[in-house]
Amino acid sequence: MCNLSDLVEERGIEKGRLETLLSQIRKKVMKGKSLARIADELEESADIILPLYHQVLQETDRKKERSL
């Protein structure tokens, strides 16, 4: 039987995992690495990385626009 605290803990762990993955992708994008290479280095499928990769690219584009 799963109680509320287990569910909250599970969600927290998943959120932390995604935040870590996003941070790693940001660093690799800043180094100019491709989606395929990032997925390979992080040992994740490109399907998992793709939405986060696009998010990082959009963030990067917005930062560039603000600096102009």
All heavy atoms as a GROMACS GRO file, in nm:
protein
  548
    1MET      N    1   0.083  -0.118   0.000
    1MET     CA    2   0.000   0.000   0.000
    1MET      C    3   0.088   0.124   0.000
    1MET      O    4   0.184   0.135   0.075
    1MET     CB    5  -0.090  -0.003   0.123
    1MET     CG    6  -0.188   0.108   0.125
    1MET     SD    7  -0.305   0.072   0.257
    1MET     CE    8  -0.378   0.227   0.274
    2CYS      N    9   0.058   0.215  -0.085
    2CYS     CA   10   0.136   0.337  -0.102
    2CYS      C   11   0.064   0.452  -0.031
    2CYS      O   12  -0.053   0.476  -0.054
    2CYS     CB   13   0.149   0.366  -0.252
    2CYS     SG   14   0.265   0.495  -0.288
    3ASN      N   15   0.136   0.520   0.055
    3ASN     CA   16   0.072   0.632   0.122
    3ASN      C   17   0.118   0.765   0.062
    3ASN      O   18   0.204   0.769  -0.025
    3ASN     CB   19   0.094   0.628   0.274
    3ASN     CG   20   0.241   0.637   0.311
    3ASN    OD1   21   0.318   0.703   0.244
    3ASN    ND2   22   0.278   0.573   0.422
    4LEU      N   23   0.062   0.871   0.109
    4LEU     CA   24   0.088   1.003   0.054
    4LEU      C   25   0.236   1.042   0.065
    4LEU      O   26   0.294   1.096  -0.029
    4LEU     CB   27   0.001   1.108   0.124
    4LEU     CG   28   0.013   1.251   0.075
    4LEU    CD1   29  -0.020   1.260  -0.073
    4LEU    CD2   30  -0.076   1.343   0.155
    5SER      N   31   0.299   1.011   0.176
    5SER     CA   32   0.440   1.048   0.192
    5SER      C   33   0.529   0.975   0.092
    5SER      O   34   0.628   1.031   0.043
    5SER     CB   35   0.488   1.024   0.335
    5SER     OG   36   0.483   0.888   0.368
    6ASP      N   37   0.495   0.851   0.058
    6ASP     CA   38   0.571   0.777  -0.043
    6ASP      C   39   0.558   0.843  -0.180
    6ASP      O   40   0.655   0.856  -0.254
    6ASP     CB   41   0.524   0.631  -0.052
    6ASP     CG   42   0.560   0.549   0.070
    6ASP    OD1   43   0.653   0.588   0.142
    6ASP    OD2   44   0.493   0.446   0.092
    7LEU      N   45   0.436   0.886  -0.210
    7LEU     CA   46   0.410   0.952  -0.338
    7LEU      C   47   0.486   1.084  -0.347
    7LEU      O   48   0.548   1.114  -0.449
    7LEU     CB   49   0.260   0.975  -0.356
    7LEU     CG   50   0.216   1.040  -0.487
    7LEU    CD1   51   0.256   0.954  -0.606
    7LEU    CD2   52   0.066   1.063  -0.486
    8VAL      N   53   0.482   1.162  -0.240
    8VAL     CA   54   0.553   1.290  -0.236
    8VAL      C   55   0.703   1.267  -0.251
    8VAL      O   56   0.771   1.338  -0.326
    8VAL     CB   57   0.521   1.367  -0.106
    8VAL    CG1   58   0.612   1.487  -0.089
    8VAL    CG2   59   0.374   1.409  -0.103
    9GLU      N   60   0.755   1.166  -0.183
    9GLU     CA   61   0.898   1.135  -0.192
    9GLU      C   62   0.935   1.094  -0.334
    9GLU      O   63   1.037   1.140  -0.388
    9GLU     CB   64   0.933   1.023  -0.095
    9GLU     CG   65   1.082   0.990  -0.094
    9GLU     CD   66   1.116   0.881   0.006
    9GLU    OE1   67   1.029   0.838   0.084
    9GLU    OE2   68   1.233   0.838   0.005
   10GLU      N   69   0.853   1.011  -0.396
   10GLU     CA   70   0.877   0.967  -0.534
   10GLU      C   71   0.883   1.086  -0.630
   10GLU      O   72   0.971   1.095  -0.715
   10GLU     CB   73   0.765   0.873  -0.578
   10GLU     CG   74   0.810   0.734  -0.611
   10GLU     CD   75   0.690   0.648  -0.647
   10GLU    OE1   76   0.636   0.666  -0.758
   10GLU    OE2   77   0.653   0.562  -0.564
   11ARG      N   78   0.788   1.176  -0.617
   11ARG     CA   79   0.783   1.294  -0.703
   11ARG      C   80   0.904   1.383  -0.680
   11ARG      O   81   0.959   1.439  -0.774
   11ARG     CB   82   0.655   1.373  -0.681
   11ARG     CG   83   0.534   1.306  -0.739
   11ARG     CD   84   0.412   1.391  -0.727
   11ARG     NE   85   0.297   1.323  -0.784
   11ARG     CZ   86   0.174   1.367  -0.773
   11ARG    NH1   87   0.148   1.480  -0.709
   11ARG    NH2   88   0.075   1.300  -0.827
   12GLY      N   89   0.946   1.396  -0.556
   12GLY     CA   90   1.064   1.476  -0.525
   12GLY      C   91   1.190   1.418  -0.587
   12GLY      O   92   1.274   1.491  -0.641
   13ILE      N   93   1.203   1.289  -0.580
   13ILE     CA   94   1.318   1.221  -0.639
   13ILE      C   95   1.320   1.241  -0.790
   13ILE      O   96   1.423   1.273  -0.848
   13ILE     CB   97   1.319   1.072  -0.601
   13ILE    CG1   98   1.350   1.057  -0.451
   13ILE    CG2   99   1.419   0.994  -0.685
   13ILE    CD1  100   1.329   0.917  -0.396
   14GLU      N  101   1.204   1.224  -0.853
   14GLU     CA  102   1.195   1.240  -0.999
   14GLU      C  103   1.225   1.385  -1.038
   14GLU      O  104   1.295   1.409  -1.136
   14GLU     CB  105   1.056   1.198  -1.048
   14GLU     CG  106   1.041   1.206  -1.198
   14GLU     CD  107   1.134   1.115  -1.276
   14GLU    OE1  108   1.185   1.016  -1.221
   14GLU    OE2  109   1.159   1.144  -1.395
   15LYS      N  110   1.174   1.480  -0.962
   15LYS     CA  111   1.200   1.621  -0.991
   15LYS      C  112   1.350   1.650  -0.980
   15LYS      O  113   1.408   1.717  -1.065
   15LYS     CB  114   1.122   1.711  -0.897
   15LYS     CG  115   1.140   1.858  -0.925
   15LYS     CD  116   1.058   1.945  -0.832
   15LYS     CE  117   1.086   2.091  -0.863
   15LYS     NZ  118   1.022   2.180  -0.766
   16GLY      N  119   1.413   1.598  -0.878
   16GLY     CA  120   1.557   1.618  -0.859
   16GLY      C  121   1.636   1.555  -0.973
   16GLY      O  122   1.734   1.614  -1.021
   17ARG      N  123   1.595   1.439  -1.017
   17ARG     CA  124   1.662   1.372  -1.129
   17ARG      C  125   1.652   1.456  -1.256
   17ARG      O  126   1.750   1.474  -1.328
   17ARG     CB  127   1.601   1.234  -1.152
   17ARG     CG  128   1.666   1.156  -1.263
   17ARG     CD  129   1.598   1.020  -1.284
   17ARG     NE  130   1.656   0.950  -1.395
   17ARG     CZ  131   1.627   0.973  -1.524
   17ARG    NH1  132   1.541   1.066  -1.556
   17ARG    NH2  133   1.684   0.905  -1.620
   18LEU      N  134   1.533   1.510  -1.283
   18LEU     CA  135   1.514   1.592  -1.403
   18LEU      C  136   1.594   1.722  -1.394
   18LEU      O  137   1.651   1.766  -1.494
   18LEU     CB  138   1.366   1.622  -1.425
   18LEU     CG  139   1.283   1.504  -1.475
   18LEU    CD1  140   1.136   1.541  -1.480
   18LEU    CD2  141   1.330   1.457  -1.611
   19GLU      N  142   1.599   1.783  -1.276
   19GLU     CA  143   1.676   1.906  -1.260
   19GLU      C  144   1.824   1.880  -1.282
   19GLU      O  145   1.894   1.961  -1.343
   19GLU     CB  146   1.650   1.966  -1.123
   19GLU     CG  147   1.513   2.029  -1.111
   19GLU     CD  148   1.480   2.079  -0.972
   19GLU    OE1  149   1.564   2.065  -0.880
   19GLU    OE2  150   1.369   2.132  -0.955
   20THR      N  151   1.873   1.768  -1.233
   20THR     CA  152   2.013   1.731  -1.253
   20THR      C  153   2.041   1.707  -1.401
   20THR      O  154   2.141   1.756  -1.454
   20THR     CB  155   2.048   1.605  -1.170
   20THR    OG1  156   2.028   1.634  -1.033
   20THR    CG2  157   2.192   1.562  -1.195
   21LEU      N  158   1.953   1.636  -1.466
   21LEU     CA  159   1.967   1.608  -1.609
   21LEU      C  160   1.966   1.738  -1.689
   21LEU      O  161   2.049   1.759  -1.777
   21LEU     CB  162   1.854   1.515  -1.654
   21LEU     CG  163   1.869   1.438  -1.783
   21LEU    CD1  164   1.998   1.357  -1.785
   21LEU    CD2  165   1.749   1.345  -1.801
   22LEU      N  166   1.875   1.829  -1.655
   22LEU     CA  167   1.866   1.958  -1.722
   22LEU      C  168   1.995   2.038  -1.704
   22LEU      O  169   2.047   2.097  -1.798
   22LEU     CB  170   1.746   2.035  -1.669
   22LEU     CG  171   1.704   2.160  -1.742
   22LEU    CD1  172   1.675   2.134  -1.888
   22LEU    CD2  173   1.582   2.221  -1.675
   23SER      N  174   2.049   2.037  -1.585
   23SER     CA  175   2.174   2.108  -1.557
   23SER      C  176   2.289   2.049  -1.640
   23SER      O  177   2.370   2.123  -1.697
   23SER     CB  178   2.206   2.097  -1.408
   23SER     OG  179   2.330   2.153  -1.380
   24GLN      N  180   2.295   1.918  -1.648
   24GLN     CA  181   2.400   1.854  -1.726
   24GLN      C  182   2.386   1.887  -1.875
   24GLN      O  183   2.485   1.912  -1.943
   24GLN     CB  184   2.397   1.702  -1.707
   24GLN     CG  185   2.437   1.659  -1.568
   24GLN     CD  186   2.414   1.512  -1.544
   24GLN    OE1  187   2.316   1.454  -1.591
   24GLN    NE2  188   2.505   1.450  -1.472
   25ILE      N  189   2.263   1.888  -1.923
   25ILE     CA  190   2.239   1.920  -2.064
   25ILE      C  191   2.279   2.064  -2.092
   25ILE      O  192   2.343   2.093  -2.194
   25ILE     CB  193   2.091   1.894  -2.101
   25ILE    CG1  194   2.062   1.744  -2.096
   25ILE    CG2  195   2.059   1.950  -2.240
   25ILE    CD1  196   1.915   1.709  -2.101
   26ARG      N  197   2.245   2.157  -2.002
   26ARG     CA  198   2.285   2.298  -2.019
   26ARG      C  199   2.436   2.310  -2.036
   26ARG      O  200   2.484   2.381  -2.125
   26ARG     CB  201   2.244   2.380  -1.896
   26ARG     CG  202   2.109   2.436  -1.901
   26ARG     CD  203   2.085   2.535  -1.786
   26ARG     NE  204   1.944   2.553  -1.769
   26ARG     CZ  205   1.872   2.499  -1.671
   26ARG    NH1  206   1.928   2.426  -1.578
   26ARG    NH2  207   1.742   2.520  -1.666
   27LYS      N  208   2.510   2.245  -1.950
   27LYS     CA  209   2.656   2.252  -1.955
   27LYS      C  210   2.709   2.198  -2.087
   27LYS      O  211   2.800   2.256  -2.147
   27LYS     CB  212   2.717   2.173  -1.839
   27LYS     CG  213   2.695   2.239  -1.705
   27LYS     CD  214   2.746   2.150  -1.593
   27LYS     CE  215   2.711   2.207  -1.457
   27LYS     NZ  216   2.753   2.118  -1.348
   28LYS      N  217   2.652   2.089  -2.134
   28LYS     CA  218   2.699   2.027  -2.258
   28LYS      C  219   2.660   2.110  -2.380
   28LYS      O  220   2.737   2.120  -2.476
   28LYS     CB  221   2.649   1.883  -2.267
   28LYS     CG  222   2.714   1.795  -2.159
   28LYS     CD  223   2.664   1.655  -2.160
   28LYS     CE  224   2.725   1.572  -2.050
   28LYS     NZ  225   2.869   1.559  -2.054
   29VAL      N  226   2.541   2.172  -2.377
   29VAL     CA  227   2.500   2.260  -2.487
   29VAL      C  228   2.595   2.380  -2.494
   29VAL      O  229   2.636   2.421  -2.602
   29VAL     CB  230   2.353   2.305  -2.470
   29VAL    CG1  231   2.320   2.422  -2.561
   29VAL    CG2  232   2.259   2.189  -2.499
   30MET      N  233   2.630   2.434  -2.378
   30MET     CA  234   2.722   2.549  -2.375
   30MET      C  235   2.859   2.513  -2.433
   30MET      O  236   2.930   2.600  -2.482
   30MET     CB  237   2.738   2.601  -2.232
   30MET     CG  238   2.609   2.657  -2.172
   30MET     SD  239   2.531   2.786  -2.272
   30MET     CE  240   2.645   2.918  -2.245
   31LYS      N  241   2.894   2.386  -2.429
   31LYS     CA  242   3.020   2.340  -2.488
   31LYS      C  243   3.004   2.306  -2.636
   31LYS      O  244   3.098   2.263  -2.700
   31LYS     CB  245   3.072   2.218  -2.412
   31LYS     CG  246   3.117   2.250  -2.271
   31LYS     CD  247   3.167   2.126  -2.202
   31LYS     CE  248   3.212   2.160  -2.060
   31LYS     NZ  249   3.263   2.043  -1.989
   32GLY      N  250   2.881   2.324  -2.689
   32GLY     CA  251   2.857   2.302  -2.831
   32GLY      C  252   2.834   2.157  -2.871
   32GLY      O  253   2.847   2.122  -2.989
   33LYS      N  254   2.796   2.074  -2.777
   33LYS     CA  255   2.776   1.932  -2.808
   33LYS      C  256   2.639   1.909  -2.871
   33LYS      O  257   2.543   1.977  -2.841
   33LYS     CB  258   2.792   1.849  -2.682
   33LYS     CG  259   2.936   1.856  -2.628
   33LYS     CD  260   2.958   1.768  -2.511
   33LYS     CE  261   3.104   1.780  -2.466
   33LYS     NZ  262   3.133   1.691  -2.355
   34SER      N  263   2.632   1.810  -2.957
   34SER     CA  264   2.507   1.775  -3.027
   34SER      C  265   2.415   1.693  -2.936
   34SER      O  266   2.459   1.636  -2.836
   34SER     CB  267   2.538   1.693  -3.152
   34SER     OG  268   2.586   1.565  -3.115
   35LEU      N  269   2.290   1.684  -2.977
   35LEU     CA  270   2.192   1.604  -2.903
   35LEU      C  271   2.239   1.459  -2.891
   35LEU      O  272   2.234   1.400  -2.783
   35LEU     CB  273   2.056   1.610  -2.972
   35LEU     CG  274   1.948   1.517  -2.917
   35LEU    CD1  275   1.915   1.550  -2.773
   35LEU    CD2  276   1.825   1.522  -3.004
   36ALA      N  277   2.283   1.402  -3.001
   36ALA     CA  278   2.327   1.261  -3.002
   36ALA      C  279   2.444   1.239  -2.906
   36ALA      O  280   2.447   1.141  -2.831
   36ALA     CB  281   2.365   1.219  -3.142
   37ARG      N  282   2.537   1.332  -2.907
   37ARG     CA  283   2.654   1.318  -2.818
   37ARG      C  284   2.614   1.334  -2.672
   37ARG      O  285   2.662   1.261  -2.586
   37ARG     CB  286   2.760   1.420  -2.856
   37ARG     CG  287   2.885   1.406  -2.773
   37ARG     CD  288   3.006   1.450  -2.843
   37ARG     NE  289   3.122   1.422  -2.762
   37ARG     CZ  290   3.238   1.478  -2.779
   37ARG    NH1  291   3.255   1.564  -2.878
   37ARG    NH2  292   3.338   1.449  -2.702
   38ILE      N  293   2.526   1.429  -2.644
   38ILE     CA  294   2.479   1.449  -2.507
   38ILE      C  295   2.408   1.324  -2.458
   38ILE      O  296   2.434   1.276  -2.347
   38ILE     CB  297   2.387   1.572  -2.498
   38ILE    CG1  298   2.467   1.701  -2.524
   38ILE    CG2  299   2.318   1.579  -2.363
   38ILE    CD1  300   2.382   1.825  -2.540
   39ALA      N  301   2.319   1.270  -2.539
   39ALA     CA  302   2.247   1.149  -2.500
   39ALA      C  303   2.344   1.034  -2.474
   39ALA      O  304   2.329   0.962  -2.374
   39ALA     CB  305   2.147   1.111  -2.609
   40ASP      N  306   2.443   1.020  -2.559
   40ASP     CA  307   2.543   0.915  -2.542
   40ASP      C  308   2.621   0.935  -2.412
   40ASP      O  309   2.638   0.841  -2.334
   40ASP     CB  310   2.638   0.912  -2.662
   40ASP     CG  311   2.738   0.799  -2.653
   40ASP    OD1  312   2.694   0.682  -2.640
   40ASP    OD2  313   2.859   0.826  -2.659
   41GLU      N  314   2.668   1.057  -2.388
   41GLU     CA  315   2.748   1.084  -2.268
   41GLU      C  316   2.667   1.068  -2.140
   41GLU      O  317   2.722   1.028  -2.038
   41GLU     CB  318   2.808   1.224  -2.276
   41GLU     CG  319   2.917   1.236  -2.379
   41GLU     CD  320   2.977   1.374  -2.388
   41GLU    OE1  321   2.938   1.466  -2.312
   41GLU    OE2  322   3.066   1.394  -2.474
   42LEU      N  323   2.538   1.099  -2.146
   42LEU     CA  324   2.454   1.086  -2.027
   42LEU      C  325   2.391   0.948  -2.015
   42LEU      O  326   2.320   0.920  -1.919
   42LEU     CB  327   2.344   1.193  -2.029
   42LEU     CG  328   2.392   1.337  -2.018
   42LEU    CD1  329   2.275   1.433  -2.027
   42LEU    CD2  330   2.472   1.360  -1.890
   43GLU      N  331   2.417   0.864  -2.116
   43GLU     CA  332   2.365   0.728  -2.119
   43GLU      C  333   2.213   0.727  -2.106
   43GLU      O  334   2.154   0.649  -2.031
   43GLU     CB  335   2.431   0.641  -2.013
   43GLU     CG  336   2.581   0.626  -2.034
   43GLU     CD  337   2.650   0.541  -1.931
   43GLU    OE1  338   2.584   0.495  -1.835
   43GLU    OE2  339   2.770   0.519  -1.945
   44GLU      N  340   2.150   0.816  -2.181
   44GLU     CA  341   2.004   0.825  -2.189
   44GLU      C  342   1.966   0.820  -2.336
   44GLU      O  343   2.046   0.853  -2.423
   44GLU     CB  344   1.954   0.958  -2.131
   44GLU     CG  345   1.971   0.974  -1.983
   44GLU     CD  346   1.868   0.898  -1.901
   44GLU    OE1  347   1.774   0.840  -1.960
   44GLU    OE2  348   1.882   0.896  -1.778
   45SER      N  349   1.842   0.783  -2.363
   45SER     CA  350   1.798   0.782  -2.503
   45SER      C  351   1.773   0.925  -2.547
   45SER      O  352   1.738   1.012  -2.467
   45SER     CB  353   1.673   0.697  -2.520
   45SER     OG  354   1.558   0.770  -2.489
   46ALA      N  355   1.790   0.950  -2.676
   46ALA     CA  356   1.766   1.082  -2.731
   46ALA      C  357   1.620   1.123  -2.710
   46ALA      O  358   1.590   1.241  -2.694
   46ALA     CB  359   1.803   1.086  -2.879
   47ASP      N  360   1.529   1.027  -2.706
   47ASP     CA  361   1.387   1.057  -2.682
   47ASP      C  362   1.365   1.118  -2.544
   47ASP      O  363   1.278   1.204  -2.527
   47ASP     CB  364   1.301   0.930  -2.694
   47ASP     CG  365   1.297   0.876  -2.836
   47ASP    OD1  366   1.320   0.954  -2.930
   47ASP    OD2  367   1.271   0.756  -2.852
   48ILE      N  368   1.440   1.075  -2.446
   48ILE     CA  369   1.430   1.130  -2.310
   48ILE      C  370   1.494   1.269  -2.306
   48ILE      O  371   1.441   1.361  -2.244
   48ILE     CB  372   1.502   1.038  -2.208
   48ILE    CG1  373   1.440   0.899  -2.206
   48ILE    CG2  374   1.506   1.101  -2.070
   48ILE    CD1  375   1.299   0.893  -2.153
   49ILE      N  376   1.607   1.286  -2.372
   49ILE     CA  377   1.684   1.410  -2.369
   49ILE      C  378   1.619   1.519  -2.454
   49ILE      O  379   1.627   1.637  -2.420
   49ILE     CB  380   1.828   1.384  -2.421
   49ILE    CG1  381   1.898   1.280  -2.333
   49ILE    CG2  382   1.909   1.511  -2.431
   49ILE    CD1  383   1.925   1.324  -2.194
   50LEU      N  384   1.555   1.484  -2.563
   50LEU     CA  385   1.506   1.582  -2.662
   50LEU      C  386   1.424   1.696  -2.604
   50LEU      O  387   1.455   1.813  -2.631
   50LEU     CB  388   1.430   1.511  -2.774
   50LEU     CG  389   1.386   1.599  -2.890
   50LEU    CD1  390   1.507   1.662  -2.960
   50LEU    CD2  391   1.304   1.518  -2.988
   51PRO      N  392   1.320   1.672  -2.523
   51PRO     CA  393   1.243   1.786  -2.471
   51PRO      C  394   1.327   1.879  -2.384
   51PRO      O  395   1.313   2.002  -2.390
   51PRO     CB  396   1.131   1.720  -2.389
   51PRO     CG  397   1.133   1.576  -2.421
   51PRO     CD  398   1.265   1.544  -2.482
   52LEU      N  399   1.416   1.823  -2.305
   52LEU     CA  400   1.502   1.904  -2.220
   52LEU      C  401   1.604   1.981  -2.304
   52LEU      O  402   1.635   2.097  -2.276
   52LEU     CB  403   1.573   1.816  -2.117
   52LEU     CG  404   1.480   1.741  -2.022
   52LEU    CD1  405   1.559   1.643  -1.936
   52LEU    CD2  406   1.400   1.836  -1.936
   53TYR      N  407   1.654   1.917  -2.407
   53TYR     CA  408   1.749   1.980  -2.499
   53TYR      C  409   1.684   2.102  -2.566
   53TYR      O  410   1.743   2.209  -2.573
   53TYR     CB  411   1.792   1.876  -2.603
   53TYR     CG  412   1.890   1.924  -2.707
   53TYR    CD1  413   2.025   1.936  -2.678
   53TYR    CD2  414   1.848   1.953  -2.836
   53TYR    CE1  415   2.116   1.977  -2.774
   53TYR    CE2  416   1.938   1.993  -2.934
   53TYR     CZ  417   2.072   2.006  -2.902
   53TYR     OH  418   2.162   2.046  -2.997
   54HIS      N  419   1.560   2.086  -2.612
   54HIS     CA  420   1.488   2.198  -2.674
   54HIS      C  421   1.465   2.310  -2.574
   54HIS      O  422   1.476   2.428  -2.608
   54HIS     CB  423   1.355   2.151  -2.734
   54HIS     CG  424   1.369   2.079  -2.863
   54HIS    ND1  425   1.428   2.134  -2.974
   54HIS    CD2  426   1.332   1.954  -2.899
   54HIS    CE1  427   1.427   2.046  -3.073
   54HIS    NE2  428   1.369   1.936  -3.030
   55GLN      N  429   1.434   2.274  -2.450
   55GLN     CA  430   1.414   2.374  -2.346
   55GLN      C  431   1.541   2.456  -2.325
   55GLN      O  432   1.537   2.579  -2.316
   55GLN     CB  433   1.373   2.307  -2.215
   55GLN     CG  434   1.348   2.404  -2.102
   55GLN     CD  435   1.307   2.335  -1.974
   55GLN    OE1  436   1.260   2.222  -1.975
   55GLN    NE2  437   1.323   2.404  -1.863
   56VAL      N  438   1.654   2.390  -2.320
   56VAL     CA  439   1.783   2.458  -2.302
   56VAL      C  440   1.811   2.550  -2.421
   56VAL      O  441   1.855   2.664  -2.403
   56VAL     CB  442   1.897   2.357  -2.281
   56VAL    CG1  443   2.033   2.423  -2.290
   56VAL    CG2  444   1.880   2.285  -2.148
   57LEU      N  445   1.786   2.502  -2.542
   57LEU     CA  446   1.809   2.585  -2.661
   57LEU      C  447   1.720   2.709  -2.659
   57LEU      O  448   1.766   2.819  -2.694
   57LEU     CB  449   1.785   2.505  -2.788
   57LEU     CG  450   1.884   2.393  -2.818
   57LEU    CD1  451   1.846   2.322  -2.948
   57LEU    CD2  452   2.026   2.444  -2.826
   58GLN      N  453   1.596   2.695  -2.616
   58GLN     CA  454   1.506   2.811  -2.607
   58GLN      C  455   1.555   2.909  -2.502
   58GLN      O  456   1.553   3.030  -2.524
   58GLN     CB  457   1.363   2.766  -2.574
   58GLN     CG  458   1.295   2.698  -2.690
   58GLN     CD  459   1.159   2.642  -2.652
   58GLN    OE1  460   1.123   2.636  -2.534
   58GLN    NE2  461   1.082   2.601  -2.752
   59GLU      N  462   1.601   2.860  -2.388
   59GLU     CA  463   1.656   2.946  -2.283
   59GLU      C  464   1.776   3.022  -2.337
   59GLU      O  465   1.791   3.143  -2.312
   59GLU     CB  466   1.698   2.864  -2.162
   59GLU     CG  467   1.586   2.805  -2.083
   59GLU     CD  468   1.635   2.709  -1.976
   59GLU    OE1  469   1.758   2.689  -1.961
   59GLU    OE2  470   1.549   2.652  -1.906
   60THR      N  471   1.861   2.953  -2.410
   60THR     CA  472   1.982   3.014  -2.466
   60THR      C  473   1.945   3.123  -2.566
   60THR      O  474   2.004   3.231  -2.564
   60THR     CB  475   2.069   2.907  -2.533
   60THR    OG1  476   2.098   2.805  -2.437
   60THR    CG2  477   2.199   2.964  -2.583
   61ASP      N  478   1.846   3.096  -2.651
   61ASP     CA  479   1.802   3.195  -2.749
   61ASP      C  480   1.746   3.319  -2.680
   61ASP      O  481   1.774   3.432  -2.721
   61ASP     CB  482   1.696   3.136  -2.843
   61ASP     CG  483   1.754   3.037  -2.943
   61ASP    OD1  484   1.878   3.035  -2.959
   61ASP    OD2  485   1.675   2.960  -3.001
   62ARG      N  486   1.667   3.300  -2.573
   62ARG     CA  487   1.610   3.413  -2.500
   62ARG      C  488   1.719   3.497  -2.435
   62ARG      O  489   1.711   3.620  -2.437
   62ARG     CB  490   1.513   3.363  -2.393
   62ARG     CG  491   1.375   3.337  -2.452
   62ARG     CD  492   1.275   3.304  -2.343
   62ARG     NE  493   1.233   3.168  -2.369
   62ARG     CZ  494   1.225   3.070  -2.282
   62ARG    NH1  495   1.254   3.090  -2.157
   62ARG    NH2  496   1.187   2.950  -2.317
   63LYS      N  497   1.822   3.432  -2.382
   63LYS     CA  498   1.932   3.506  -2.320
   63LYS      C  499   2.006   3.589  -2.425
   63LYS      O  500   2.046   3.702  -2.399
   63LYS     CB  501   2.029   3.411  -2.250
   63LYS     CG  502   1.973   3.356  -2.121
   63LYS     CD  503   2.071   3.260  -2.055
   63LYS     CE  504   2.010   3.200  -1.931
   63LYS     NZ  505   2.099   3.102  -1.869
   64LYS      N  506   2.026   3.531  -2.544
   64LYS     CA  507   2.094   3.604  -2.651
   64LYS      C  508   2.013   3.724  -2.694
   64LYS      O  509   2.068   3.832  -2.719
   64LYS     CB  510   2.118   3.512  -2.771
   64LYS     CG  511   2.228   3.413  -2.752
   64LYS     CD  512   2.245   3.324  -2.875
   64LYS     CE  513   2.348   3.217  -2.853
   64LYS     NZ  514   2.355   3.125  -2.967
   65GLU      N  515   1.880   3.708  -2.705
   65GLU     CA  516   1.792   3.818  -2.746
   65GLU      C  517   1.796   3.932  -2.646
   65GLU      O  518   1.797   4.049  -2.682
   65GLU     CB  519   1.649   3.769  -2.762
   65GLU     CG  520   1.628   3.683  -2.886
   65GLU     CD  521   1.488   3.623  -2.894
   65GLU    OE1  522   1.404   3.654  -2.806
   65GLU    OE2  523   1.464   3.545  -2.986
   66ARG      N  524   1.799   3.899  -2.517
   66ARG     CA  525   1.802   4.002  -2.413
   66ARG      C  526   1.933   4.079  -2.412
   66ARG      O  527   1.936   4.195  -2.376
   66ARG     CB  528   1.783   3.938  -2.276
   66ARG     CG  529   1.639   3.907  -2.246
   66ARG     CD  530   1.624   3.864  -2.102
   66ARG     NE  531   1.548   3.741  -2.104
   66ARG     CZ  532   1.566   3.638  -2.024
   66ARG    NH1  533   1.658   3.641  -1.931
   66ARG    NH2  534   1.492   3.530  -2.035
   67SER      N  535   2.040   4.014  -2.452
   67SER     CA  536   2.171   4.080  -2.450
   67SER      C  537   2.195   4.172  -2.570
   67SER      O  538   2.290   4.247  -2.573
   67SER     CB  539   2.282   3.976  -2.440
   67SER     OG  540   2.289   3.900  -2.560
   68LEU      N  541   2.105   4.166  -2.668
   68LEU     CA  542   2.121   4.253  -2.787
   68LEU      C  543   2.072   4.391  -2.764
   68LEU      O  544   2.001   4.434  -2.691
   68LEU     CB  545   2.047   4.192  -2.907
   68LEU     CG  546   2.103   4.059  -2.955
   68LEU    CD1  547   2.016   4.006  -3.070
   68LEU    CD2  548   2.246   4.072  -3.003
   0.00000   0.00000   0.00000
